[in-house]
Amino acid sequence: MNMGEAQTLVNRTPCERFSRSMGFIRPVSNFNIGKYSEFCERKTFKESNCLTTGARHEELMKKAA
């Protein structure tokens, strides 16, 4: 890492992440240990993994035929 990259990292502003918890949008930094652990275990929804689209859907339709 050169001097310019190191200085850029020092001048960066932290990014606050928000999550919907119990119906409210709250910053993740305010979560207690248990809620933060639960937040880290969450998985992101991907439409390609959905049963009605993508390769998985085609695979299931071939088996059903």
Sequence and secondary structure as in RCSB ss.txt:
>XXXX:A:sequence
MNMGEAQTLVNRTPCERFSRSMGFIRPVSNFNIGKYSEFCERKTFKESNCLTTGARHEELMKKAA
>XXXX:A:secstr
  HHHHHHHHT      EEEETTEEEEGGG  HHHHHHHHH     GGGSTTSHHHHHHHHHHH 
